[in-house]
Amino acid sequence: MHIVCVSGYFSQLVWKDSKLVGFGRATSSDGTASYIVAHYSPKGNIRDRFHENVPYASRRLTHSSLQELRPPEISSRPVSTLSSKELKEREKQEKKLRERQEKERKELEKRMKKEQKQREKLEKKEKRKSKA
C-alpha cells in the first residue's frame, strides 16, 4: 500500500483555541485510495495569533506545569457506530458493488460496440443495394 500524507501546518494540531476536532474517512470509488480529513473548530493557523495559541516546544516540563495539564473533556457520543467487523463488511459490500458496476459498464460497452458493428454492416449492405 502506498501512503501519501498531505497536511497543512502542524501548529493546527496544538492550536490552543481549537476545542473540537472531527475526523472523516472515505475511499475512492475505484477503491485505490483512502482519504482521512480532520476539521478543527474554531479553526487555527491564524496569522497574527500564532504566539498566543502555539505553546513553546522548548518549555521545560516542571511539576507545576504538570499540575496545569488537565485531560480534555471527552464526549460520550461514539466516534463511530460501526464495529471494525461491521466496517470491514461494509467495505467488502461496497467493493462488490463497485466490481458489479464495472462489470455492467463493460457489458454495456460491449453491447454498444456490437450494435455499432451491426449498424455499420447494415449500412454497407444498403449502400451496395443502392449501387446495384
C-alpha positions in Angstrom: 0.0 0.0 0.0 1.3 3.4 -0.9 0.5 6.2 1.6 0.6 9.8 0.8 0.4 12.3 3.6 -0.7 15.8 2.8 -1.1 18.3 5.7 -1.1 22.0 6.4 0.7 23.1 9.4 1.5 21.0 12.5 0.5 24.1 14.6 -3.2 23.3 14.0 -2.8 20.1 16.0 -1.7 22.1 19.0 -3.7 25.3 18.4 -4.9 26.3 21.9 -8.2 27.9 20.8 -9.3 24.9 18.8 -11.7 23.0 21.1 -13.4 20.5 18.8 -12.0 18.2 16.2 -13.8 15.9 13.8 -12.3 13.2 11.6 -13.7 11.7 8.4 -12.6 8.8 6.2 -13.5 7.9 2.7 -12.4 5.5 0.0 -12.2 6.5 -3.7 -14.9 5.0 -5.9 -12.3 2.6 -7.5 -11.1 1.6 -4.1 -7.4 2.5 -4.7 -7.2 5.5 -2.4 -8.2 6.3 1.1 -8.7 9.9 2.4 -8.6 11.0 6.0 -9.6 14.5 6.9 -9.6 16.5 10.1 -11.7 19.6 10.8 -11.0 21.9 13.8 -13.3 24.3 15.5 -12.6 27.1 15.8 -10.1 26.8 13.1 -6.5 27.7 13.8 -3.4 28.8 12.0 -4.5 32.5 12.1 -1.5 34.6 11.1 -1.4 37.2 14.0 -2.5 34.7 16.7 0.3 32.1 16.4 2.3 33.1 19.5 -0.7 33.1 21.8 -2.0 29.7 20.6 1.0 27.5 19.9 3.0 26.5 23.0 6.7 26.8 23.0 8.3 23.4 22.2 11.3 24.3 24.4 9.3 24.9 27.6 10.6 22.9 30.4 8.3 20.4 32.0 8.1 21.0 35.7 5.9 19.7 38.5 3.9 22.9 38.5 3.3 22.8 34.7 2.1 19.2 35.1 -0.5 20.4 37.5 -1.8 22.8 34.9 -2.4 20.0 32.5 -6.0 18.6 32.6 -7.3 15.9 30.4 -9.7 17.1 27.7 -13.4 16.6 28.2 -14.5 13.5 26.3 -17.8 13.4 24.5 -20.0 10.5 25.4 -21.0 10.3 21.7 -19.3 7.4 19.9 -16.8 8.3 17.2 -18.2 5.5 15.0 -21.3 3.5 15.4 -19.8 0.6 13.4 -17.6 -2.0 14.8 -14.4 -2.9 12.9 -16.1 -6.1 11.8 -19.1 -4.2 10.5 -16.9 -1.6 8.8 -14.9 -4.4 7.1 -18.2 -6.0 5.9 -19.4 -2.6 4.6 -16.2 -2.0 2.7 -16.5 -5.6 1.3 -20.0 -4.9 0.1 -19.0 -1.5 -1.4 -16.2 -3.2 -3.2 -18.6 -5.9 -4.6 -20.9 -3.1 -5.7 -18.1 -1.3 -7.5 -17.0 -4.5 -9.2 -20.6 -5.2 -10.3 -21.0 -1.7 -11.6 -17.7 -2.0 -13.5 -18.8 -5.4 -15.0 -22.1 -3.9 -16.0 -20.3 -0.9 -17.6 -18.1 -3.3 -19.6 -21.0 -5.4 -20.7 -22.9 -2.3 -21.8 -19.8 -1.1 -23.7 -19.5 -4.5 -25.4 -23.2 -4.4 -26.4 -22.9 -0.9 -27.8 -19.9 -1.9 -29.9 -21.7 -5.0 -31.2 -24.8 -2.8 -32.1 -22.5 -0.3 -33.8 -20.9 -3.1 -35.9 -24.4 -4.3 -36.9 -25.4 -0.8 -37.9 -22.3 -0.4 -40.0 -22.8 -3.8 -41.6 -26.4 -2.9 -42.4 -25.3 0.5 -43.8 -22.7 -1.3 -46.0 -25.4 -3.7 -47.2 -27.8 -0.9 -48.1 -25.1 1.0 -49.8 -24.4 -2.0 -52.0 -28.1 -2.4 -52.8 -28.4 1.3 -53.8 -25.4 1.0 -56.1 -26.9 -2.1 -57.8 
